[in-house]
Amino acid sequence: TFTPIASATTLLAFIRPPVHQNPKRLCLTKQKWHPSITSCTPSPRSVCLATAADAQTQSSSSSKYDDLVQWFLAADEDCYLSSKIEIRPSTRGGLETGGYGAFASEDVSRGELLMKIPRKCCVTLDDALNDNECGAAFQGLMEKAGPGSETVILAGYLAKEYLLLQEYERRIAEGSSPDDDSEMRRLSKIKFGPYLRTLPWKRGVNAQEHVLFWDNDYVDTLLKGSLAYEDAVEIRSSVTYATKILNGIIAPVVRKARGEGDDSDDDSGFRFPWQPKPEKESSNEILDGLEDAVR
């Protein structure tokens, strides 16, 4: 249960950049960030275009969260979500700074149950290790890497599921049906699909911002010489290294779903029965979209 709250108020506090109270903005040039302040008065046309884009984004996002709630309530008989809870854009800055959050629409009594989430509906290490496609490889990675590998494995599992979900939605957009073949039926049953659709996989979604999204030039220009520089370089290097490790586990599965794998077992040329079958060359090329998904 949540800790009691006295009146209708937000249940989720958002970590976000500070919002300026006056209509000013920081300027960005092609060379570097400048701490100069300039006026920020948009034209009526730009306001209309921004409002229309925000409305479209809000409608699409609201549908994703509605799907998430429906999936959650149908996933297990122990799932519970109070009718007093609603998911909507944050009033603390809107989509640009606040994203979406859970809010209480009515007063909540002390000790009142608002939400109950069983372990079955949580992404856990068990999901990764018991995965039909990559579970054994994840288990081997954990045994070799030891403590600390759990985070990499979970990131890899979610990245794999997300990339498969993208492939499924690409096929649906091209006119395929969930029952077209065994591959589509498998892709249509991704366990945490409704949850994955709500995550901010790209920069700017729900005000998502992180040094992992920056170009190398920005990291050096803006952070070098500061206390944050070493931490920024370390976390970026760690993600790059983790991506290379996970590529060998995840890439074959996703490439097969995309139809990029070579399923041919035919060998070229004559081979005597005692001659070993030539090994296929493994590609070290990073799977398209994997690094972004691991971030």
N, C-alpha and C positions, 0 to 999 in steps of 0.2 A: 504494500500500500504506500501511497505518498504521505508525506508529513502533512498534518492538517493545515489548512489555510482558512482565514477568517471570512473572506468574501470573494466574489467573483474576480479573479485576477489571473494572470498568466501562470501556467505551471512550469513552463520551460523558459529559462533565461538564455538568451542568445549571446555567444561570444562574437563580437563584431567590432569593426573599426569605429573610433569615435566619430560622431556626426557633428559637423559644424553647425552652429546655431544661426549663422548669418549666410546670405547667399554668396559665398566665396568658394573658390576651389584652388587646388594646387595645379600648377601647369606642368606639362610634360612636353619636352622637345625631343627631337631625334637623338640628341647627344646625351642628355641626362635629366634627372629630376631637378627642378628649380623650386626652392621654397618661397617663390614670389606669389603674391595673391592678386588675382584679377577678378573683375566682375563676371558674374555668371547669370546673365539674364537671357533665357532662351526665347526664340521667336515663337509666335503663336502656332506656326505650322509645325515646328519641331516638337512643341508640346503635344499637339494632336497626334502626330506620328508616334511619339513615345507612349502616349496614353493608350492608343490602339494596340501597340506591341505588348504593353504591360497587361492589358486585358486578355489578349490571346494567350500569353504565357501563364497568367493566373488561372484561366479556364483549363488549360492543359494540365497544369500542376495539380489543381483541385481534383481532377478526374483520377490522377495517379494516386492521390492520398485516399480518395473514396475507395478505389480498388484495393488499396493496402488494408483499410479497415475491414472491408468485406472478406478479404482473404484471411485476415487474422481471426475474425469471429467464427469462420467456418473451419479453421484449421484444427481446433481441438475443443472438446466440450468444456474444458476448464478455462478457456479464454473468456475474458470479461472486459468490457469497456463501458463505463458509465455513460448514460445519455447526456450527462452534464458536460462531457468532454467533446470538444470539436477541434478539428485541425484546419487551420486557416492561416492566411498571411499575417505576419506580425505587424501590429500597429506601431511598433517602434522602428519606423523607417520604411516599411513596406518591403517589396521584393528585392529592391536594390541593396538594402542593408540588413534586413531582418530575416528574410526567407520565410519559411513556414514553421509553425510550432503548435503545440497542444495547449488549449485554453479551456478554462472553466467558464461555461456559459451561464451558470447559476451559482448561488451561494453554496458552499460546501460545508457540511457539518464536521465537527471534530470526530476523527476515527472512521469517517465514511470511506468505503472502498471505492476507488476510482478506476483502477485498472489491475488486471491480473494476467500476467504473461507466463505461461508454462515454458519449461526449458525446450520443449519441442519446437516452439516458435522463435527460438533464439539461435543465431549463428554461433556454433561452438566448434571447438577443435575436433570433436567427434564427427561432425558433418564432413570435415575435410579428410580425416583419416579413414572414414568408411565410404568415401566417394567411390563409385564403381569404376570410374575412369582413371583417377589419379591418386586414390587413397593409398595404394601400396607404395607408390613413389614418394608421397608425402611422408609416410611412415619411415621409409628409408632415409629421407632427408633429415627427419627429426633425430633419428638414431645417430647419424653421422655428425650433425651440427650441434646437437646438445641443447642446453638451456638457451632460450632466446629465439629459437627457430620457430616457435609457435606463431609469433606475429607474422613471419614471412609466409608460413604455410597458410594461415588464414587469409592473408592478402592474396596469395596465389589461388586459393579456392574461390574466393569472391571474384577475382579477375577472370578466371576461367568460366565461371557461371555467367558473368556479365557479357563476355565476348560471345558465348553461345546464345545468350538471349538476344544480342544484337543480330546475330545471323538468323535467328528465328524470325525476328521482326522484319528483317530485310526481305526474307522470302514471302512473308505475309503481305508486305507492301507490293510485291511483284505479282501477287495473285495466287500464291500457294495456299493450300488449306492445311490445318493442323492434322488432318487424317490422310494426307497425300501418300505418305510412305512411313516406314519405320523411323527414319531419321527425324522427320517432322513431329511424329508422335512423341519421340524422346525429348526433343527440344521444347515441346509445348508443356512438358511437365517439370521444368526447372523449379526446384523446391521454393526458393526465395525470390522468384521472379517479381511479384508485386513490390517487395521491399527493395530489390535492386533498382527498380525503375525510379524510385524516389531519391536515391543517393546522388549527391552532387559530383558526378564523374568528371565534369569539365569545369574549367576556370570560369568563375562568374555566376554559376548556377547556385541559387540561394546564397549569394554573396560569398561564394567559395573563393578564398585567396590564400596562397601559401607560397613560400619560397621555392617549392618544388616546381611551380609553374613558370618561374622566371627564366629568362635567358641567362647564359653564363656572363655575358657582358654586364647585365644589370646587377648580378650578384657581386661582381668585382667593383663596379662603379659605386653602388649604393652601400655596400656593407664592408668592403675591405677597410681594415683599420679599426673596425668596431668590435665590441665583444661578441656580436652575433655572427661574425663572419665564419669562424671555425665551425660553429654548430651548423650553419647553413651548408657549408661545403661537405661536412660529414654526413648529414642526412641525405643530401643529394647523391653522394657517392654510395651510400648504403642502399638506396633505392635502385640505382643503376646496377649494382652488384647483385642484388636480389632478383632483379629482372632477368639477368643473364642465367642465374641458377634456375629460376622458374620456367624459363623459355624451353629448356629441355624436357620439362614435365608437361607443360600445358600446350605448347605449340602443336605437337602431333594430333592432339584431340581436336583442337579448334580448326586446324587445317583440314582435317578429315571432314568436319562438319561443313566447312566452306567449299568442299570439293577440290581442294588444292593438293591433296595427298595423291601419291602414285600407288594405286591398288594393283598394278600389274605385277604378277609373279613370274612373267616370262623372262628367261635369260637369253641374251643375244649370243649367238655362236654355239659351237659344239662343246660339250663337256663330258668327260668320262665319268662313270658312276663313282669312282673313288676320289674325284676332284671335288674339293669343298665348294659350296655355293658362294659366289662372290658377295661380300657384304655391301649393303647400300651405303652410299656416302651420306653422312648426317650433315644437315645444314646448321651453321652457327648464326644464320640470319635471325634477328629478333622478330618475332611474330608481330605483324602489323596491329597496332592498337594495344599491345601488351603493356608497354611501359606506362602509357596513360592510365590504363586500368589499375596497375599496381600502385600508382601514386594515390 
